[in-house]
Amino acid sequence: MTQDGASSRSDRPADIAGDAAPTDLARVEVTVHGHVQGVGYRAFARSRALALGLRGWARNEPDGTVTVLAEGERAALDAFIEALRQGPPAAQVQGLEVRWGAARGLSAGFGIR
């Protein structure tokens, strides 16, 4: 309380009071199983990631899977994972292994390795 009896605590929401709410950033690593090499899967992943404002990369693995690493807003990552489940028209996605973690600050852009 202040001397005039008013509360020193602000009843305004944090964003109005000037205290920025923390962003909901995360990292996801996805291993995509199925017929996902030679069908434009990495380019598909790149296109979707850039449209969603994500950072990261996609690469083919020797065992025939594709690994995708992405960082960004949690809601965008959720939408990205759903897109990865579908893949491009020529792909036959059989399953995803999804591993979540804390964002580490990947550089801007989305690469194909």
URWO-V838454 format. One line per field, one symbol per residue. psi: psi as a letter, one per 40 degrees, with the letter a starting at -180 (. if undefined). burial: 1 if it has 9 or more other ideal C-beta (glycine too) atoms within 8 Angstrom, else 0. A space follows every 50 residues. Layout:
psi=???
burial=???
This chain:
psi=iideeihehheiidddeehhiiigiiihhhhhiageieefdddddddddd defiiaiiiiideeihhhhiiaidddddddddddddaideighdiihhhi aiiefiiiihih.
burial=00000000000000000000000011111111110100101111110111 01011111101000111111111001101110110011001010010000 1010010001000
